[in-house]
Amino acid sequence: MKSRIPVVLLACGSFNPITNMHLRLFEVARDHLHQTGMYQVIGGIISPVNDNYKKKDLVAARHRVAMVQLALQTSDWIRVDPWESEQAQWIETVKVLRHHHRELLRSLPQTEGPNQGKAVSRVPAAVPELKLLCGADVLKTFQTPDLWKDEHIQEIVEKFGLVCVGRVGHDPKGYISSSAILQRYQHNIHLAREPVQNEISATYIRQALGQGQSVKYLLPDAVITYIKDHNLYTRGSSCKGNNTQNNLGKTS
């Protein structure tokens, strides 16, 4: 493993609420990258979107971050990072990647090199690659006119790279072949297959909760308890945050 390229996986999204499928994406992506023989996944980051994303039924970021923290209690390699959600405005995905890449560089341990006279040189440790983790449905959104800036798509796939986990009803290879940018950098797009198809959606979870239906085994138990304790996603709930309109800007 020592000769492998270290990788940190970053997932951006609403996580409204976080589901077991969101967590599975990380495990499937890590297995896939390890099986290539080229990479060693050393960490994962979940970055909940800013409240100003203005997506319908988006509960306040403090709740979404808290739910992710609870969901990750049993993970020894994934963490939640509130930076994106704490900004004064909504942040484009590529800017979130830039931030976390800078943080990775800043946190690298330094090793001492040979002493040359009075100066002691400092040699940086191996620099991890930061890759955006997503489902195939996100890859499809690259085709939506005016949703992503072409220069942002190029920077994401050229500088960082994608790990895309397949979903039923989506054709990631087709999405790549229909995009000149994705075709050009397809060597940096890793397509992982989820052997156990899991179509849990946060949209379904919210609908089920609104109708008083059970969501047990679809979310971590600690998240279900949090939702009940804070009266989230129920009809007449007062905790839906301040976002009631659909976002019309560039999205992630």
QUICORGI-V258628 format. One record per residue. N is the residue number from 0. PHI is phi in radians with two decimals (none if undefined). OMEGA is omega in degrees with one decimal (none if undefined). NEAR is the number of other C-alpha atoms within 8 Angstrom. Layout:
# QUICORGI-V258628
[[N | PHI | OMEGA | NEAR] [N | PHI | OMEGA | NEAR]]
This chain:
# QUICORGI-V258628
[[0 | none | -174.3 | 4] [1 | -1.10 | -177.9 | 3] [2 | -1.52 | -178.0 | 4] [3 | -1.43 | 179.4 | 9] [4 | -1.38 | 177.8 | 9] [5 | -1.26 | -177.0 | 12] [6 | -2.34 | 169.7 | 13] [7 | -2.02 | -179.8 | 13] [8 | -1.70 | 179.9 | 13] [9 | -2.11 | 176.4 | 13] [10 | -1.99 | 176.4 | 11] [11 | -1.89 | 179.0 | 13] [12 | 2.86 | -177.7 | 8] [13 | -1.33 | -175.8 | 9] [14 | 0.90 | -167.3 | 12] [15 | -2.23 | 2.7 | 8] [16 | -1.69 | 173.9 | 10] [17 | -1.19 | -178.9 | 13] [18 | -2.09 | 176.7 | 13] [19 | -1.11 | 178.4 | 10] [20 | -1.16 | 176.6 | 10] [21 | -0.99 | -178.4 | 9] [22 | -1.21 | 179.4 | 9] [23 | -1.11 | 179.4 | 8] [24 | -0.95 | -179.0 | 12] [25 | -1.14 | -177.7 | 11] [26 | -1.15 | 179.4 | 8] [27 | -1.12 | -179.3 | 12] [28 | -1.12 | 179.4 | 13] [29 | -1.09 | 178.6 | 9] [30 | -1.02 | -178.3 | 8] [31 | -1.07 | -178.5 | 10] [32 | -1.13 | 177.8 | 13] [33 | -1.12 | -177.8 | 11] [34 | -1.22 | 175.9 | 7] [35 | -1.23 | -177.4 | 7] [36 | 1.40 | -176.6 | 7] [37 | -1.80 | -168.9 | 9] [38 | -2.15 | 171.0 | 11] [39 | -2.25 | 180.0 | 11] [40 | -1.32 | -175.9 | 12] [41 | -1.90 | 179.5 | 8] [42 | -3.10 | 176.4 | 10] [43 | -2.40 | -178.9 | 13] [44 | -2.27 | 171.8 | 12] [45 | -1.87 | -176.3 | 12] [46 | -2.11 | 179.3 | 14] [47 | -1.14 | -175.1 | 16] [48 | -1.18 | 177.8 | 14] [49 | -1.17 | 178.3 | 13] [50 | -1.00 | -177.4 | 15] [51 | -1.31 | 170.7 | 7] [52 | -1.07 | 174.9 | 9] [53 | 0.99 | 175.1 | 12] [54 | -1.59 | -178.7 | 10] [55 | -0.99 | 176.9 | 8] [56 | 1.15 | 178.7 | 9] [57 | -1.37 | 178.9 | 13] [58 | -1.34 | -175.6 | 14] [59 | -0.99 | -175.7 | 11] [60 | -1.01 | -178.1 | 11] [61 | -1.06 | 177.5 | 6] [62 | -1.29 | -177.3 | 8] [63 | -1.17 | 176.5 | 15] [64 | -1.13 | 180.0 | 12] [65 | -1.09 | 179.2 | 8] [66 | -1.16 | 177.6 | 13] [67 | -1.14 | 177.7 | 13] [68 | -1.01 | 178.9 | 10] [69 | -1.15 | -178.7 | 9] [70 | -1.13 | -175.3 | 11] [71 | -1.65 | -179.7 | 10] [72 | -1.04 | -178.0 | 6] [73 | -1.72 | 178.9 | 5] [74 | -1.73 | 179.0 | 6] [75 | -1.80 | -178.2 | 4] [76 | -2.49 | 178.8 | 7] [77 | -1.91 | 178.0 | 10] [78 | -2.39 | 174.4 | 10] [79 | -1.69 | 177.0 | 12] [80 | -2.17 | -175.7 | 10] [81 | -1.47 | -172.6 | 9] [82 | -0.90 | -177.1 | 7] [83 | -1.05 | -177.0 | 13] [84 | -1.25 | -176.8 | 12] [85 | -1.61 | -179.6 | 7] [86 | -1.26 | -177.2 | 9] [87 | -1.23 | -179.2 | 4] [88 | -2.53 | 177.7 | 7] [89 | -1.15 | -176.0 | 12] [90 | -1.99 | 177.1 | 10] [91 | -1.18 | -173.6 | 9] [92 | -0.96 | -177.4 | 9] [93 | -1.09 | 178.9 | 9] [94 | -1.26 | 175.3 | 8] [95 | -1.17 | 176.6 | 10] [96 | -1.07 | 179.2 | 13] [97 | -1.03 | -179.4 | 8] [98 | -1.05 | -176.1 | 8] [99 | -1.23 | 175.0 | 9] [100 | -1.15 | 176.6 | 9] [101 | -1.06 | 179.5 | 8] [102 | -1.13 | 176.8 | 8] [103 | -1.09 | 179.8 | 10] [104 | -1.11 | -177.9 | 8] [105 | -1.19 | -174.9 | 6] [106 | -1.59 | -177.9 | 6] [107 | -1.10 | 174.6 | 9] [108 | -1.23 | 179.8 | 6] [109 | -1.89 | 177.4 | 8] [110 | -2.01 | -177.4 | 8] [111 | -1.33 | 176.5 | 8] [112 | -1.65 | 179.8 | 8] [113 | -1.09 | -179.0 | 6] [114 | -1.34 | -179.6 | 8] [115 | -1.92 | -176.8 | 7] [116 | 1.20 | -179.0 | 5] [117 | -1.51 | -176.4 | 5] [118 | -1.56 | 175.0 | 6] [119 | -1.94 | -177.9 | 10] [120 | -1.28 | 178.9 | 9] [121 | -1.99 | -176.5 | 8] [122 | -1.81 | -178.6 | 8] [123 | -1.17 | 175.2 | 9] [124 | -1.24 | -179.4 | 8] [125 | -1.02 | -177.6 | 5] [126 | -1.48 | 178.8 | 9] [127 | -1.22 | 171.3 | 9] [128 | -1.51 | 175.9 | 9] [129 | -1.88 | -178.1 | 13] [130 | -2.11 | 178.4 | 12] [131 | -1.41 | 179.1 | 14] [132 | -1.73 | -179.1 | 15] [133 | -2.71 | 171.8 | 14] [134 | -1.58 | -177.9 | 11] [135 | -1.10 | 178.7 | 13] [136 | -1.14 | 177.7 | 9] [137 | -1.23 | 178.0 | 9] [138 | -1.02 | 179.5 | 12] [139 | -1.13 | -177.3 | 11] [140 | -1.15 | 176.4 | 9] [141 | -1.07 | -178.8 | 9] [142 | -1.48 | -175.5 | 8] [143 | -1.26 | -178.2 | 8] [144 | -1.01 | 174.6 | 5] [145 | 1.16 | 179.3 | 6] [146 | -1.59 | 177.2 | 10] [147 | -2.12 | 172.4 | 13] [148 | -1.44 | -178.4 | 8] [149 | -0.98 | -178.7 | 7] [150 | -1.18 | 177.2 | 6] [151 | -1.29 | 176.9 | 9] [152 | -1.04 | -179.1 | 11] [153 | -1.10 | -179.1 | 11] [154 | -1.11 | -179.8 | 10] [155 | -1.08 | -175.0 | 13] [156 | -1.43 | -178.9 | 14] [157 | -1.45 | -174.4 | 9] [158 | -1.47 | -174.1 | 7] [159 | -1.85 | -177.2 | 12] [160 | 1.84 | -177.4 | 13] [161 | -2.13 | 164.6 | 13] [162 | -2.07 | -172.8 | 13] [163 | -1.97 | 179.7 | 15] [164 | -1.69 | -175.9 | 15] [165 | -1.11 | 176.3 | 13] [166 | -2.37 | 179.6 | 12] [167 | -1.02 | 177.5 | 6] [168 | 1.51 | -179.7 | 4] [169 | -2.13 | -177.8 | 9] [170 | -2.15 | -175.9 | 8] [171 | -1.03 | 177.8 | 12] [172 | -1.12 | 177.3 | 6] [173 | -1.18 | 177.7 | 7] [174 | -1.09 | -180.0 | 11] [175 | -1.18 | -176.3 | 11] [176 | -1.16 | -178.9 | 9] [177 | -1.59 | 180.0 | 7] [178 | -2.14 | 179.9 | 9] [179 | -1.08 | -179.2 | 8] [180 | -1.18 | -179.3 | 9] [181 | -1.15 | 177.2 | 11] [182 | -1.08 | -176.5 | 10] [183 | -1.10 | -176.2 | 7] [184 | -2.03 | -176.5 | 10] [185 | -1.14 | 176.2 | 10] [186 | -1.15 | -178.8 | 6] [187 | -1.87 | 175.8 | 9] [188 | -2.02 | -177.4 | 11] [189 | -1.76 | -179.2 | 11] [190 | -1.75 | -178.9 | 9] [191 | -1.83 | -179.6 | 11] [192 | -1.81 | 175.2 | 8] [193 | -1.49 | -175.9 | 9] [194 | -1.17 | 177.9 | 4] [195 | -1.94 | -175.4 | 4] [196 | -1.11 | -174.6 | 7] [197 | -2.35 | -174.8 | 6] [198 | -1.84 | 175.1 | 7] [199 | -1.10 | 176.5 | 10] [200 | -2.13 | 177.1 | 8] [201 | -1.10 | 178.1 | 11] [202 | -1.07 | 178.0 | 6] [203 | -1.09 | -180.0 | 8] [204 | -1.01 | -179.0 | 11] [205 | -1.11 | 179.5 | 11] [206 | -1.14 | -179.8 | 9] [207 | -1.10 | 179.4 | 11] [208 | -1.11 | 179.2 | 12] [209 | -1.13 | -179.5 | 10] [210 | -1.71 | 178.5 | 8] [211 | 1.31 | -178.8 | 7] [212 | -1.56 | -179.3 | 7] [213 | -1.30 | 173.8 | 6] [214 | -2.12 | -179.8 | 10] [215 | -1.07 | -177.8 | 8] [216 | 1.33 | 173.5 | 6] [217 | -1.70 | 176.8 | 8] [218 | -2.21 | 172.3 | 11] [219 | -1.04 | -177.7 | 11] [220 | -0.99 | -178.9 | 8] [221 | -1.11 | 178.4 | 9] [222 | -1.25 | 177.6 | 12] [223 | -1.05 | 178.8 | 11] [224 | -1.08 | 179.3 | 8] [225 | -1.09 | -179.8 | 9] [226 | -1.05 | 179.5 | 10] [227 | -1.17 | -177.3 | 8] [228 | -1.10 | -177.1 | 6] [229 | -1.84 | 175.2 | 7] [230 | 0.94 | -179.0 | 10] [231 | -1.61 | 172.6 | 11] [232 | 1.12 | 177.6 | 13] [233 | -1.73 | 178.7 | 11] [234 | -1.09 | -179.6 | 6] [235 | 1.38 | 179.8 | 4] [236 | -1.11 | 178.9 | 9] [237 | -1.72 | -173.5 | 7] [238 | -2.00 | -178.5 | 10] [239 | -1.52 | 179.2 | 12] [240 | 1.38 | -174.7 | 10] [241 | -1.93 | -175.1 | 8] [242 | -2.00 | -175.8 | 14] [243 | -2.20 | -179.0 | 9] [244 | -2.22 | -179.8 | 7] [245 | -1.28 | 178.7 | 7] [246 | -1.30 | -179.0 | 8] [247 | -1.92 | -179.5 | 4] [248 | -1.69 | 177.3 | 5] [249 | -1.13 | -174.0 | 9] [250 | -2.24 | 177.3 | 8] [251 | -2.20 | none | 8]]
